[in-house]
Amino acid sequence: MINPMELLFKDYQNYALPVEMNVEFIRRLETIGKKRSFVAETHPEVLAEFADIIAGEYAVTRNDQLYFMPKGKEIKLSMDESSSAVRSLLDIGFYLRCMMAQPGDLLMVDEPELNLHPENQRRMARLFARLVNLGVKVFITTHSDYIIKELNTLIMLNHDKPHLKRIAETEGYRAKELISSDKIKVYIAETAPVKLDGNDKETISQTLTPADMDPEFGIEARNFDTTIETMNRIQEEIVWDGDD
């Protein structure tokens, strides 16, 4: 049986930099946990939103034991006993709460939708937009249509029109979550013609293509939309073609 503490204190110098830095981050949780970020000091509502997403809070004891405390329950769960969503969002939780978060930072998150219910994927999109509005740069990779569409909603609601204000209030959107389209850039991983360095001839290759962005309607995520349209077409055929 593998001892997790042996893994934690293993020499990670030969591993990829993100792995090495993440292990070092976990090792320093007791020290990090004592600090307070600008988010915690001046925007505690952001931490409250994050706590709602994970339905609880993280805690670190003096001997570096890490626990999760579910909201409304007087129990402490180890990471092994906690949900996969609680484990996957651990780093973000400590980044937001502790001294590490600063305006001008670049927060990089690979597939934040992993292990999250669709509703919490939407809430993470709103959390990221809130951080961008606070001056934190956020870089994410995602396969989540829920995140993209929620960002679109935040862009579409960010206009001074009476009916949009009514919708935002009815649906529980806060003004500080709404975001301008000029604060977001989206790139789609796809096969497309590209010109390689030193060659004027185009070749078909995997590349990142900028997505079209409309100030009023948001991101044109054509690869997501095409898949959804295909699924809708198949289901319509299933429902309606049986009458032939």
N, C-alpha and C positions, 0 to 999 in steps of 0.2 A: 504494500500500500504506500502511495506517495505521500510524504509529509509536506503539506502546503507551506509550512514555515521554511523548510529546506529550499523550496522553489523560490520563495521570496528573497532569501539571503544568498542565493546563488549569484555567481559573477555573470552579468549580462553584457559585458563589454563587446562580445562578438555578435550580439544581436542587432537587429535594425534599431535605429535611433528612437523611433516612437515607442518600441517595446522597452528599451532601456530607460527612457524618460518616464514611462508609465510606472514601471516597477519602482523607480526612485521616488516618484510621487506618492505611491502607496506606503513606502517605507517611512515617509516624513509626515504621515497624516496627523499624528499627535501634535506636532509642531504647527503644521498648516492649520489644523482645526482651531487653534487658539486665536487666529488672526481674523480680521474683518475686512471685506472688500468694500469698495465704494458703493457697490450694489446693496450690500447689507446695511451700510451706514445711511445712505440717502434714498434708497428705493426698496424698502423692505417688502413692498407689495409684489415685487418680482420674485422674491424668495417664497412668498406665500403662494404665488401661482405655481411655482415649481413643486412646493410641498403638496399641493392639491393633485398635481400630475402623478407623483409617486405615492400619494396617500399616506404620507408620514414624513419622518426626518431621519437623517443620519446622525450617529453619535460615535465619538472615539473616547475610549477610557485612557487612563494614565499609562497603562502598559500596552498601548497601541492596539487594543482590541476594538474592532469596528462592528457596530451594530446598526440595525434599522429599527426604528420605533414607529409602528403603525399608528396612524391618527385615531384617537379615541380609545386606545387600548394600552393598558399598563404592562406591556411586555417588551422585551428586547429580542430581536431576531438576529442571528448571525447572517452573514452573506449567503452561506450555504442554505439557510432556511428561508431566505427572502426570494421574492419573485425575480425572474430574469430581467424584467423591466427595471426593478430597483438596482440590480447589479450593473446593468448596462449604462445607467444614468449617474452612477456614482461619481465619476470624474467631473461631470458637468455640475453636479450638486455642490461639490467642494470648491470648484472654480468660482461659482457664483457667490457662495457664502463667505469665502475666505479672502485673504489679502491679494490673491493672484489677479482677480478681475480688475482691470483698469481701462479707462477710455483710451482708444487707440489700439487696443489689443486685437490680435487676429485669433479668433476661436475657430478651430477646425474640428468638424464632427463628421465621421464617416457613417452614413446611413442612420440618422437619428430615429428612423421609424422602427428599427429592429425591436421586437418584443413588445411593441406598444399597440394598444387598441386604437382603431381609427380615430376615435374622439380625442385621445391623447396625442395622436399625431398632429391633429389640427391645433391643439393647445401648444405643442412644441413650436409649430410654425409661428404662432402668435408671440411666444416667448422670444424666439429669435428676432422677430421684427422689433420687439420692444428693446432688445439689446442693441440692435442697429441704431435705433433712434436715440439710444444713450451714448453712442459713439464707439461701440464695440463692433469691429468687423467680424462677420460670421461667414465661414466657408463651409458648405455642406455638400456631400454627394448623396443622392437620393434616388430611389425607385418608387417613391410614394406619390401617387396621384393626389392623396389627401393633403399632403404638405403643399404641393404646387397649387392646388385649387384654393387652399386656405390663404396662401400668399396673394393669389389673385383677388380673393374677397377683400383682403386688407387694402389692396391697391384701389379696387373699385369703390370701396366705401370712403376713401380718402379724398372726397370732393365736397365742396360747399353747396350741397343741394338738400332741400328740406326732406325729401323722401329717403335719401341716404342716411341722414341723421336719425330719422325715425326708425329705419331698419337696424342701424347700429345699436340704438338704445334698446329696441325690442329684443334683439338677439344677444345682448350682453357684451358687445364690443366696446372697449375703452378707446378714447381718442388717442392715447399714447401708444396703442398697438397698431394703429393705422399707419400705412407707410406709402411714401411716394415711389412711383415706378423708377425714378432716376437713382434710387438707392439700391436697386436690385439689378444684378446681371445674371443671366442664365445661359449655360452652355449645354448643348445636347451631344452626347456621345453617339456618333452614327457613322455609317459608311458614306463618304462623299468624295468628289474629285478635289485633289489638293495638288499644289505645286511644291515639290521638294526643293531644298536649297540648291542653287546652282543648276537647276533644270527648269526650263520654261514649259516643258510638256506636263500636262496634268495626268495624274495617276489616281486610281481609286484606292482609298485607304481609310482606316479608322481614324477619326479626328473629332475635335470638339468644334461644334458649329454654334455661333451665337443665336439664341432664340429671339424671335421678334418680340418686342415689348411695346405695348400700347398704354399710354398714360391713363386711359379710361377703363380698358378691359383687361389689362395685365399681360401675362405671359402666354405666348402661343407654344404650348408643349405638344407639338404635333405627334411625337412618338407615343405619348400617353393617350392623346385623343384618338389616334388611329386604332389603338388596341381596344379602347372602350367602345368606339363606334362599331368595330367588328363584332364584339360580344353582344351589343344591342341588336345588331342586324340578325345574328344567329338566333337570339331569343325571340325576336319578332317573327322569324320564319317558323320557329317551333310552335308559337302560339297561333299564328294566323294561317299557315299553309295547310293545316289539317282539314280545312273546309273545302279543299279542292275536290 
